């Protein structure tokens, strides 16, 4: 063993821990008197919720034990406690695994209060203790402009972010319950422990043992876990550990603050980056519209539209733009300007008058024949010509795989109508 210690000293891997529980982190007296020591009290929270032995396909969790312990950091004593058992509504029956883990019986939760009622009682208790001891929550509107030496600042402390970031947040959202504002920011003491002592804690019991404390009571009991967490917080504070807010949950943000040392301050007017909709500037196609043409009394620079032939045509056809006299002309588009006596001329972007045309509606053709086979061996697909031209409205067969944006399929083509 002595050889191992000598080798560790030679490599610089030895860390000394004082008898008071502090580590050799090298903190000076000036660093111990930083802004973090302006905290005078903390609310230690440790919820217990419904749970199941299975890890997948389980119902949402509900709080069944609501403990809060108010601790004075200067004296290390418990000032006040709030403890209530909550009645689960979504899953009223506790699983055998939950009863064995938490030690809470079914009769206890049946006699408990709904979460909404429990939060009302908690707000009353919170108002009384903050008024009695003159406490102000760190980071709140009341904290702005206060003298840091005289103000008794307080904040919430949890072992991991799960209690306030996941458990209470999701249940209040599901049940449409307003969450107290004091739970919008907190200190994740597990993350602070890992950063201060430079080692990862393996559970609350093991973390207390490493700083010279012993766990008292039953593990996974909400009130007992909160009391033991309070003892750990006091020991770390007395050892010079800076206690700063590690997570903030903004009510205007949809992101959960589930990571320590990560803050979210997205305002209402600020649009989250990376979430742009491709339909933001989408404008639907209005489809074909009836365009109004040139007035009869308008002067035009084009002799083609001021010729006597066009004037005589306008008198004979006042409102007709299509002539479908013979079967051959049904597939032909007659482009005739539509004029009315009291309309002003339509001028395009170039500054010259231009005729406006009425797009024709292709005649509907009914083909009930069996689709022929294409070159791929599949039944061909019936299509119709919509492009303006002599074949507008005609029905034809083509490969079913053929499309505008693909090169699949064969070049099979066959008119369905012979007229």
Helices and strands as residue ranges (DSSP letters): H 2-11, H 29-32, G 35-38, E 39-45, E 48-49, E 63-72, E 78-85, H 96-102, H 106-110, H 115-133, E 135-137, G 141-143, E 152-158, H 162-162, I 163-167, H 168-175, G 181-183, E 185-188, H 189-197, H 204-210, H 222-238, E 247-248, E 262-263, H 308-316, G 329-331, E 381-384, E 395-398, E 413-415
